[in-house]
Amino acid sequence: MVWNPQQYLKFAGHRLRPALDLLARVPDFPADTIVDLGAGAGNVTKLLKQRWPNAKVTGIEGSAEMVAAGRKAAPDVEWQHADLASWQPSKRYDLVYSNAALHWLPDHAKLFPAIMKNVAPGGFLAVQMPRNFLAPSHVLIAETALTGPWRGKVEHLVTPPPVHEPQFYHEVLAPHAADIDIWESEYLQVLEGENPVKEWTKGTWLTRYLDVLEGDEKAAFEAAYGEQVAKAYPRNAAGQTLFPFRRMFMVVQAKD
Ligand SMILES: C[S@@+](CC[C@H](N)C(=O)[O-])C[C@H]1O[C@@H](n2cnc3c(N)ncnc32)[C@H](O)[C@@H]1O
């Protein structure tokens, strides 16, 4: 999938809030090595460097466009253009942090214990993932995919939600953890502008579908989804759109 940093950063403030809420729950501890998985445009990675200025901070990112944006936003971070699906570091990190990225990878029953093995003894894994896949913003993407002339090209993208219940993560991480803190928050995001929920998903989940379509068909898919999602999230009297968005967080300490 091709990531567009400008589209993604249209809602930079709203997207930053959960990253900060996650960071706030990571205890103060002397981290020498930190890795940010799916570091994106670097606007969160640079905060890791600010909080632990003496640590070596590495950003792993699979999109060349995002790596370029990240290098500009956080030049004192080491950037690695790599696919997390095959990421096998040669050493463990004191803090493995990941905001809004790991839901792009499959098979969390295998993925999470594998990532936990890259956390140094006594160190922390801190992860935030959206859990909004059954909300109209996301369900309407699948419905649009399955009801238009494009169905044959996009139906393979209609898959079950990639993120499980909190209990699932507790179960798969417990054998590797000294302590597990998992919670969820639903943010009532107040958005401005024309059809902002469409603009929001166009920076992330909708892009998976638009990427495989071209020209008029791509525009028609976006318009069909846009019409439905605008109805699902009407503007209030003040012209704002209220977009509830649920996210799951975990801060897990590795065993000594
Ligand atoms: C929603 S963005 C989040 C970016 C950043 N963590 C933030 O909080 O702003 C998700 C990022 O994960 C990256 N990503 C998704 N799958 C990946 C993979 N398999 N390997 C590396 N990066 C991946 C995407 O390229 C994208 O930049």
The ligand as a Gaussian input file, in Angstrom:
#p B3LYP/6-31G(d) Opt

LIG

0 1
 C       -1.078000       4.628000      10.760000
 S        0.623000       4.815000      10.433000
 C        1.295000       5.188000      12.044000
 C        2.595000       5.901000      11.977000
 C        3.219000       6.340000      13.305000
 N        3.483000       5.206000      14.177000
 C        2.362000       7.362000      14.009000
 O        1.903000       7.100000      15.104000
 O        2.178000       8.447000      13.448000
 C        1.112000       3.122000      10.217000
 C        2.517000       2.969000       9.697000
 O        2.881000       1.596000       9.773000
 C        3.651000       1.306000       8.619000
 N        3.586000      -0.138000       8.353000
 C        2.473000      -0.865000       8.113000
 N        2.796000      -2.146000       7.860000
 C        4.152000      -2.210000       7.916000
 C        5.090000      -3.265000       7.748000
 N        4.694000      -4.508000       7.443000
 N        6.395000      -2.975000       7.874000
 C        6.813000      -1.720000       8.178000
 N        5.971000      -0.679000       8.361000
 C        4.651000      -0.929000       8.231000
 C        3.019000       2.114000       7.526000
 O        3.901000       2.281000       6.433000
 C        2.665000       3.405000       8.255000
 O        3.663000       4.378000       8.164000

